[in-house]
Amino acid sequence: MGTTVLVVVIIALLLYVVALYNRLVALKNRYQNAFAQIDVQLKRRYDLIPNLVETAKAYLSHERETLEAVIAARNEAMAGLKAASANPASAQAMAQLAQAEGGLQGALGKLSLVVEDYPELKADSNMRQLSEELTSTENRVAFSRQGFNDAVTEYNGYKQSFPPVMLAGVFGHSIDASLLEFADREALEAAPVVSFK
C-alpha cells in the first residue's frame, strides 16, 4: 500500500508540473498574441501617416520641416515596432517603442497645430477622412495596448506566485514580460487630439 501511495503522489506531482508548464505557455502565448494586435493597429496607423503628409503637402509648401519631422518620427516608430515585435517580452524593446511613439505623438501634435493655421486644409475632405481614420486607429491602439498590458500582468503574476516561481525559470520563463507604457500615457488615455476639422 505504501508503494501505491508513493506512485499516486508522484503521478499527481507530475500532473501538477505539466499543468503549471502548460499554463505558463498559454499565458505567454496570450500576451504575444495581444502584442500582435498592437502590431496590426500601429502598422495601420503608420500606413495612414504618409497619406496625411501627402495631403498636407499641397497646402503646407513652406512647412516642410514639420512634414519631414512627422515622417522621420513615423520611421523611428516603425523601427521600434519591428524590434518589439521580434521580442514582446523585452523591456528594452518596449522602452524603445514607447519612446518612438512619444516622438511620433509630438510630431503629429505639431502638425495639428500647423494645420490649424490653414482653414482650407482643415476643410479638405481627404484630410478630414484621414484624421477620422487616425483617431479611430488611435482608439484601437489604446484598446490593444490595454489588452496586452493585462495579458502581461496575468503572465507575470502567475509566474511570480508560489509555487510556479520555483519552476518558471527551469521551464524557460525566468524573465518577466514588460508592459508597454508610453511616457505621456495620461494624455494618450484621453481622447485623441489629432483633429483637422
C-alpha positions in Angstrom: 0.0 0.0 0.0 2.9 2.4 0.7 4.2 1.9 -2.8 0.7 2.7 -4.3 0.5 5.9 -2.3 4.0 6.9 -3.4 3.1 6.2 -7.1 -0.1 8.2 -6.7 1.8 11.1 -5.2 4.4 11.1 -7.9 1.8 10.9 -10.6 -0.1 13.8 -9.0 3.1 15.8 -8.7 3.9 15.2 -12.4 0.4 16.2 -13.5 0.8 19.4 -11.5 4.1 20.2 -13.0 2.7 19.5 -16.5 -0.3 21.8 -15.8 2.0 24.5 -14.5 4.1 24.3 -17.6 1.1 24.4 -19.9 -0.3 27.4 -18.0 2.9 29.3 -18.4 3.0 28.6 -22.1 -0.7 29.6 -22.5 -0.2 32.9 -20.7 3.0 33.6 -22.7 1.1 32.9 -25.9 -1.7 35.2 -24.8 0.5 38.2 -24.2 2.3 37.6 -27.5 -1.0 37.4 -29.3 -2.1 40.6 -27.6 1.1 42.3 -28.8 0.3 41.1 -32.3 -2.9 43.1 -32.1 -1.0 46.2 -31.2 1.3 45.5 -34.1 -1.6 45.4 -36.5 -3.0 48.7 -35.3 0.3 50.5 -35.2 1.1 49.4 -38.7 -2.3 50.7 -39.9 -1.5 54.0 -38.2 1.9 54.1 -39.8 0.4 53.5 -43.2 -2.1 56.4 -42.7 0.6 58.9 -41.8 2.3 59.2 -45.3 -1.2 59.8 -46.8 -1.8 62.5 -44.2 1.6 64.2 -45.0 0.9 64.0 -48.8 -2.5 65.6 -48.4 -0.9 68.4 -46.2 2.0 69.0 -48.7 -0.4 70.6 -51.2 -1.3 73.3 -48.6 1.9 73.4 -46.5 4.6 74.0 -49.0 6.6 76.2 -46.6 6.1 73.9 -43.6 8.5 71.3 -45.0 10.3 70.8 -41.7 7.2 69.8 -39.9 6.2 67.3 -42.5 9.7 65.8 -42.6 9.6 65.5 -38.8 6.4 63.6 -38.9 7.8 61.1 -41.5 11.1 60.8 -39.5 9.2 60.1 -36.3 7.0 57.6 -38.2 10.1 55.8 -39.5 11.6 55.7 -36.0 8.3 54.3 -34.6 8.2 51.6 -37.2 11.8 50.6 -36.3 10.7 50.4 -32.6 7.7 48.3 -33.5 9.9 45.9 -35.5 12.2 45.4 -32.5 9.3 45.0 -30.1 7.6 42.5 -32.5 10.7 40.4 -32.5 10.7 40.1 -28.7 7.5 41.4 -27.0 8.9 40.4 -23.6 12.0 42.7 -23.9 11.9 45.7 -21.6 14.5 47.4 -23.9 12.3 46.9 -27.0 9.2 48.1 -25.2 11.0 51.2 -23.9 12.3 51.9 -27.5 8.8 51.6 -28.9 7.4 53.8 -26.2 10.0 56.5 -26.8 9.5 56.4 -30.5 5.7 56.5 -30.1 6.2 59.6 -27.9 8.2 61.3 -30.6 5.6 60.4 -33.2 2.8 61.8 -31.0 4.8 65.0 -30.6 5.4 65.4 -34.3 1.7 64.8 -35.0 0.8 67.3 -32.4 3.0 69.9 -34.1 1.4 69.1 -37.4 -2.0 69.5 -35.9 -1.1 73.0 -34.7 0.3 74.0 -38.1 -2.9 72.7 -39.8 -5.0 75.0 -37.6 -3.5 77.9 -39.4 -4.7 76.6 -42.8 -8.5 76.6 -42.9 -8.6 75.3 -46.5 -6.6 72.3 -45.4 -8.8 71.7 -42.4 -11.8 71.8 -44.8 -10.2 69.3 -47.3 -12.3 66.1 -47.4 -9.2 63.8 -47.6 -7.7 65.5 -44.6 -10.9 65.1 -42.6 -11.2 61.4 -43.6 -7.6 60.7 -42.8 -8.0 62.5 -39.5 -11.0 60.4 -38.6 -9.2 57.1 -39.5 -6.2 58.2 -37.5 -8.4 59.0 -34.5 -10.2 55.6 -34.8 -6.9 53.8 -35.1 -5.5 55.6 -32.0 -8.5 54.3 -30.1 -7.8 50.8 -31.3 -4.1 51.1 -30.3 -5.1 52.2 -26.8 -7.6 49.2 -26.6 -5.0 46.8 -27.9 -2.3 48.1 -25.6 -4.6 47.7 -22.6 -5.3 44.1 -23.6 -1.5 43.5 -24.0 -0.7 45.0 -20.6 -3.5 42.9 -19.0 -2.1 39.7 -20.5 1.5 40.6 -19.4 0.3 41.4 -15.9 -1.5 38.0 -15.7 1.6 36.2 -17.0 4.0 37.9 -14.6 1.6 37.5 -11.7 1.2 33.8 -12.3 4.9 33.3 -12.9 5.9 35.1 -9.7 3.4 33.4 -7.5 4.2 30.3 -5.4 4.8 27.5 -6.4 5.2 28.5 -10.1 8.1 30.8 -9.2 10.1 27.7 -8.2 9.8 26.1 -11.7 9.2 29.0 -14.1 12.9 29.6 -14.7 13.5 25.9 -15.3 10.8 25.9 -17.9 12.4 28.9 -19.7 10.2 31.6 -18.2 12.8 33.3 -16.0 12.4 36.9 -17.3 9.2 38.9 -16.7 7.5 40.3 -19.7 7.4 44.1 -19.9 4.4 46.4 -20.0 4.0 48.8 -22.9 3.7 52.2 -21.2 4.0 55.5 -23.0 5.7 58.4 -21.2 2.7 60.6 -21.7 0.1 57.9 -21.0 -2.3 60.2 -19.2 -2.6 62.3 -22.4 -2.9 59.1 -24.6 -5.6 57.7 -22.4 -7.7 60.8 -23.0 -9.5 61.2 -26.3 -7.0 61.7 -29.2 -6.4 65.3 -30.1 -5.4 64.8 -33.7 -8.2 66.5 -35.5 -8.1 68.6 -38.6 -11.8 69.6 -38.7 
